[in-house]
């Protein structure tokens, strides 16, 4: 019998930690999160979109290309749900 079997099962049973800048969703009152995004990270809200009547999706970007995706809830809380780098604006093209 192979003795590595218990070790293999232990590795499969314990998933690896996520390798993300944010390991979990970060939430705070909207005004506090906005102040942190502007002050600490130097970002500006560039776009918004309605996800449903209770949620607005916001894209925040910085001059160096970092971006943050935030969901703002009608309850007054906002959550960072994704972050990244190399944000690039694209020009809208006239379909005609």
TORKOL-4160 file (C-alpha; in steps of 0.2 Angstrom, whole numbers, padded with zeros to 4 digits, m for minus):
96
<pt num="1" X="0000" Y="0000" Z="0000"/>
<pt num="2" X="0006" Y="0018" Z="m0004"/>
<pt num="3" X="0009" Y="0028" Z="0011"/>
<pt num="4" X="0007" Y="0045" Z="0002"/>
<pt num="5" X="m0012" Y="0043" Z="0002"/>
<pt num="6" X="m0016" Y="0052" Z="0018"/>
<pt num="7" X="m0005" Y="0066" Z="0013"/>
<pt num="8" X="m0014" Y="0068" Z="m0004"/>
<pt num="9" X="m0031" Y="0068" Z="0004"/>
<pt num="10" X="m0025" Y="0081" Z="0017"/>
<pt num="11" X="m0019" Y="0092" Z="0003"/>
<pt num="12" X="m0036" Y="0090" Z="m0007"/>
<pt num="13" X="m0046" Y="0093" Z="0008"/>
<pt num="14" X="m0038" Y="0110" Z="0012"/>
<pt num="15" X="m0039" Y="0122" Z="m0002"/>
<pt num="16" X="m0025" Y="0135" Z="m0006"/>
<pt num="17" X="m0028" Y="0153" Z="m0001"/>
<pt num="18" X="m0033" Y="0165" Z="m0015"/>
<pt num="19" X="m0019" Y="0175" Z="m0022"/>
<pt num="20" X="m0029" Y="0191" Z="m0024"/>
<pt num="21" X="m0025" Y="0209" Z="m0018"/>
<pt num="22" X="m0041" Y="0207" Z="m0008"/>
<pt num="23" X="m0045" Y="0190" Z="m0001"/>
<pt num="24" X="m0063" Y="0194" Z="0003"/>
<pt num="25" X="m0075" Y="0208" Z="m0001"/>
<pt num="26" X="m0072" Y="0224" Z="0009"/>
<pt num="27" X="m0087" Y="0234" Z="0014"/>
<pt num="28" X="m0090" Y="0250" Z="0024"/>
<pt num="29" X="m0102" Y="0265" Z="0024"/>
<pt num="30" X="m0102" Y="0273" Z="0007"/>
<pt num="31" X="m0095" Y="0289" Z="0013"/>
<pt num="32" X="m0080" Y="0281" Z="0022"/>
<pt num="33" X="m0076" Y="0270" Z="0007"/>
<pt num="34" X="m0077" Y="0285" Z="m0005"/>
<pt num="35" X="m0065" Y="0295" Z="0007"/>
<pt num="36" X="m0053" Y="0280" Z="0007"/>
<pt num="37" X="m0053" Y="0278" Z="m0012"/>
<pt num="38" X="m0050" Y="0296" Z="m0015"/>
<pt num="39" X="m0038" Y="0300" Z="m0001"/>
<pt num="40" X="m0028" Y="0284" Z="0002"/>
<pt num="41" X="m0028" Y="0277" Z="m0016"/>
<pt num="42" X="m0030" Y="0293" Z="m0026"/>
<pt num="43" X="m0044" Y="0286" Z="m0037"/>
<pt num="44" X="m0059" Y="0295" Z="m0045"/>
<pt num="45" X="m0076" Y="0288" Z="m0049"/>
<pt num="46" X="m0076" Y="0286" Z="m0068"/>
<pt num="47" X="m0092" Y="0277" Z="m0072"/>
<pt num="48" X="m0108" Y="0271" Z="m0064"/>
<pt num="49" X="m0121" Y="0259" Z="m0069"/>
<pt num="50" X="m0138" Y="0253" Z="m0061"/>
<pt num="51" X="m0137" Y="0234" Z="m0057"/>
<pt num="52" X="m0154" Y="0233" Z="m0050"/>
<pt num="53" X="m0165" Y="0246" Z="m0040"/>
<pt num="54" X="m0155" Y="0243" Z="m0024"/>
<pt num="55" X="m0137" Y="0242" Z="m0032"/>
<pt num="56" X="m0126" Y="0254" Z="m0042"/>
<pt num="57" X="m0109" Y="0248" Z="m0049"/>
<pt num="58" X="m0095" Y="0260" Z="m0049"/>
<pt num="59" X="m0078" Y="0260" Z="m0057"/>
<pt num="60" X="m0065" Y="0270" Z="m0049"/>
<pt num="61" X="m0048" Y="0273" Z="m0057"/>
<pt num="62" X="m0031" Y="0281" Z="m0053"/>
<pt num="63" X="m0019" Y="0291" Z="m0065"/>
<pt num="64" X="m0007" Y="0276" Z="m0065"/>
<pt num="65" X="m0020" Y="0264" Z="m0071"/>
<pt num="66" X="m0026" Y="0255" Z="m0055"/>
<pt num="67" X="m0045" Y="0252" Z="m0055"/>
<pt num="68" X="m0057" Y="0247" Z="m0041"/>
<pt num="69" X="m0075" Y="0240" Z="m0044"/>
<pt num="70" X="m0087" Y="0245" Z="m0031"/>
<pt num="71" X="m0105" Y="0240" Z="m0028"/>
<pt num="72" X="m0115" Y="0254" Z="m0019"/>
<pt num="73" X="m0131" Y="0248" Z="m0010"/>
<pt num="74" X="m0146" Y="0258" Z="m0006"/>
<pt num="75" X="m0144" Y="0254" Z="0012"/>
<pt num="76" X="m0129" Y="0266" Z="0012"/>
<pt num="77" X="m0115" Y="0253" Z="0012"/>
<pt num="78" X="m0103" Y="0250" Z="m0002"/>
<pt num="79" X="m0092" Y="0235" Z="m0005"/>
<pt num="80" X="m0076" Y="0233" Z="m0016"/>
<pt num="81" X="m0078" Y="0218" Z="m0026"/>
<pt num="82" X="m0063" Y="0218" Z="m0038"/>
<pt num="83" X="m0047" Y="0227" Z="m0040"/>
<pt num="84" X="m0034" Y="0227" Z="m0054"/>
<pt num="85" X="m0022" Y="0237" Z="m0064"/>
<pt num="86" X="m0019" Y="0243" Z="m0082"/>
<pt num="87" X="m0036" Y="0251" Z="m0084"/>
<pt num="88" X="m0038" Y="0259" Z="m0101"/>
<pt num="89" X="m0052" Y="0270" Z="m0108"/>
<pt num="90" X="m0058" Y="0266" Z="m0125"/>
<pt num="91" X="m0066" Y="0278" Z="m0137"/>
<pt num="92" X="m0084" Y="0275" Z="m0142"/>
<pt num="93" X="m0085" Y="0271" Z="m0160"/>
<pt num="94" X="m0099" Y="0278" Z="m0172"/>
<pt num="95" X="m0108" Y="0262" Z="m0179"/>
<pt num="96" X="m0112" Y="0272" Z="m0195"/>
